[in-house]
Amino acid sequence: MHVLEAIRRQTPSLSFEFFPPRDPAGVARLTSQARRLERLSPDFVSVTYGAGGSGPLGRLGRDGSVSATGMLRQVTQAARVAHLTLVGQRREDLVEAVQALLAVGAEAFMVLRGDPPGGPGGDWVSTPGGLTYAVELVELVRQLSSAPVGVAAFPYGHPTAPSLRHDAAVLAGKQEAGADFAISQVVFDAAAYFGLRDRSELAGATLPIIPGIMPVSQVTRVDRLELYSGAPVPAPLLGLIERASSGEELDQVGIAWSVKLVQELLRGGAPGVHFYTLNSCPAAEAICRELGLTGRKSR
Ligand SMILES: Cc1cc2nc3c(=O)[nH]c(=O)nc-3n(C[C@H](O)[C@H](O)[C@H](O)COP(=O)(O)OP(=O)(O)OC[C@H]3O[C@@H](n4cnc5c(N)ncnc54)[C@H](O)[C@@H]3O)c2cc1C
């Protein structure tokens, strides 16, 4: 229950997302970044599963997530949260994936539908013998394991949801199906996060929602930020980005913006912070240092 204890305790939880490396250089990078972040004692690290619409998952994509989850066990004492998606998989493939991830030490799951092959904005295509919505996978994981289950939440609404209210009802349905916590899509401004929390609560979704932070940097371009958040970058941040005259200045803009944002979020009661690292941690690390944020050692 380590992950849930961290999310429910008084001090904020701290967590970082990685993606599975594709080649030996990527493996070295992931390992070194996770080691470096270990100095902040994160509560958990999560590993994505075919994110970004990288195509029908099949064995290969799954194996990448399984081996990255196993690899992180060697380099961090943080709990490992394995993402799991429906894309391109039959029910029996999903059962196998859950078992494989548990076997390499996954301690919790982030259960998602997954980005369609065309990317976050692409059309959804069901897999024969597979599932349609993330809520069905929450039910399946619950049947297979007692590990905590996290789900996605959308501060600006899911791109294909008919309304924010529908989104909130979907989140409440996932809680009812057994989800324990949620992590939000990239959030740029605290008001969007608080709006998500308030409308979720109204719909009956009282589970803790951890805001997802992706600092703008040389690694994280504006188009990428917008693609993942599903919302345009706010004009004041865009102005700062446009005025940055070098990569280093851009990094500083991202750090300064995120420091303020995280302060506001925590002051307003967010249960923790989850950084989307894109396997590059300097910005996230700088933000945590500035705010004195650490994870499990602060308990
Ligand atoms: C923290 C986080 C981590 C992520 N990690 C990954 C990853 O590792 N790999 C990856 O590929 N993607 C990842 N994603 C992206 C995510 O998979 C996509 O945003 C996906 O489009 C939606 O996933 P979901 O789990 O919310 O799906 P769902 O809950 O299935 O929702 C998808 C759409 O269907 C609608 N819907 C849901 N249930 C119903 C219902 N019962 N009836 C009618 N409509 C319904 C929703 O409103 C929404 O519009 C992540 C997103 C977040 C926020």
The ligand as an ORCA input file, in Angstrom:
! r2SCAN-3c Opt
* xyz 0 1
  C      -1.572     10.484    -16.119
  C      -1.757      9.982    -17.523
  C      -0.955      8.945    -17.983
  C      -1.106      8.468    -19.285
  N      -0.317      7.418    -19.707
  C      -0.496      6.891    -20.929
  C       0.258      5.751    -21.363
  O       1.093      5.227    -20.634
  N       0.017      5.275    -22.595
  C      -0.915      5.831    -23.438
  O      -1.063      5.361    -24.559
  N      -1.643      6.909    -23.052
  C      -1.456      7.447    -21.824
  N      -2.225      8.512    -21.428
  C      -3.186      9.103    -22.357
  C      -4.582      8.434    -22.285
  O      -4.472      7.079    -22.587
  C      -5.454      9.148    -23.297
  O      -5.697     10.463    -22.875
  C      -6.758      8.442    -23.659
  O      -7.317      9.098    -24.800
  C      -7.816      8.508    -22.575
  O      -7.581      7.608    -21.635
  P      -8.639      7.322    -20.475
  O      -8.000      6.295    -19.630
  O      -9.111      8.569    -19.850
  O      -9.820      6.655    -21.340
  P     -11.380      6.481    -21.082
  O     -11.753      6.637    -19.669
  O     -11.770      5.196    -21.744
  O     -11.998      7.717    -21.881
  C     -11.815      7.870    -23.272
  C     -12.976      8.670    -23.856
  O     -14.171      7.900    -23.755
  C     -15.145      8.575    -22.938
  N     -15.741      7.540    -22.093
  C     -15.122      6.837    -21.101
  N     -15.972      5.931    -20.562
  C     -17.148      6.072    -21.216
  C     -18.408      5.425    -21.124
  N     -18.629      4.442    -20.245
  N     -19.391      5.829    -21.977
  C     -19.197      6.821    -22.874
  N     -18.018      7.467    -22.999
  C     -16.998      7.099    -22.186
  C     -14.366      9.604    -22.135
  O     -15.170     10.731    -21.807
  C     -13.261      9.967    -23.103
  O     -13.731     10.941    -24.017
  C      -2.079      9.048    -20.151
  C      -2.874     10.101    -19.684
  C      -2.723     10.566    -18.381
  C      -3.577     11.691    -17.893
*
